Amino acid sequence: MTTVAQIAAKAIGAAQKAIPDAVHAATLTRTVQGAYNATTGAYATTTTSQTGRAVVDSERPVGDVFEEYVVGAGDELILLEGFTSCAENDTLTFAGRTRIVRKVQDILAAGSLFFCVAR
């Protein structure tokens, strides 16, 4: 059985061949706060990164995907493919830009294809 991840990878791959400037290699970075260390007065943190591809959707209004979201200056709707997770406050880096993920939708709850709003 073909998975959502396989279909998405094939579709984004075809788009990348046809329009190379539209599909960008991307990195999602997540920093998670751990336990508090009373000696140092700081929290431990763990940082993880994953790679995939990003496509900025400049045609569809953010409200079409995130109806309740109030769009701010600089917000972009971005399709993410090839990642295993995406969460609010992740750092998204692509095409020489760094954005913070503000809102996420796991498309078809597949865990491999996401819409996000990033600023």
N, C-alpha and C positions, 0 to 999 in steps of 0.2 A: 504494500500500500504506500502510495506517495504521501509524504508529509508536507505540512505547510512550509517548513523550513526548506525543503527541497524545491518546492514550487517557487518560493520567494527568491531563493538563490539563483534559480534559472532565469526568472523574470528580471531581476536586478542585473544579472550578468549580461543579458541581452540588451538591456537599456544602456549599460556601461559601454558595450561595443558600439551601439548606434549613436550615443551621445556621451562621449567620454567625460565632458566637463560637468555633467549632471550628477554623476555618482562619485562619491568621495570615500576614500579609506578613512575610517573613524576609530576613535578610541573612547571608551566610557571608563571613567575612573570613579571609584566609590571609596570614601573614607568612613569607617565605622568607629564610633567611640566605644572604648572598652572600659575596664575597671579604673577607678580612681586610685592613684598612688599618693598616699598621705605624705610620704617622705619627699617626693619631688613636687607635690602640689599640682600634678597634672594628670590628665586622663591618658591612658594608653590608646593608641589608634592603630587600626589595621587598614591598609590601602590595597585595593585590588583593581586590576585593569583587565579589560577585554577588548578585542578588536572586531570590527565588522564594517559595514558600509552605511553611508548616510546619503539621503536625497532630500534636498530642501523643496518643500511643496509651496511654491510661490503663487499658485493659482487658486487653491482651495482656502477659503477663510477658516481661521482657527476654530470659530464657532460652529462650523459644520461637523467637527470631530469632538470638540469639547464645549458643549452647549453652555455650561455654567461658568466657564472660565472667562475672567475679565482680562482681555488682551492688553498688555502693556507695551510701552515703546521698546522696540527691538525684538519683540517676540517673533519666533519663526516656528512654523509647523514643519517637522522633520520626520521622515520615514526612516526607521532604523532596521537593518537586516543583518543577520549573522551574529547577533548578540544572544546570550542566554537569559539575560534579565536587563531591566532598565528601571530606575527608581527616581523619584523626586530628589533633587539635590545632587545627583550624579553630575560629574563634569564631563561634557562632551567636547572632544577636540576633533576638528576636521577642516581641511582646506585652509590651514593656517589660522583658524579661528577657534576660540574657546568659549563655550556657552555652558550655562547651568540649566539642567533639566528642571522645569517647573511643574509639568503635568505629563502623565504617561497613560497610554492605552495599549494593552497587550492585544493585538489583533487576533481574533478567534481563540484567545486564551491559549495560544500555541507556545508561548515562551520563546519565540525566535523572530518575531516580526512585530515592531512597535511603532506607534505614532507618538511623538512627544512634542511638547512646546518647550522651546529652550530660548534663553535670553542671555 
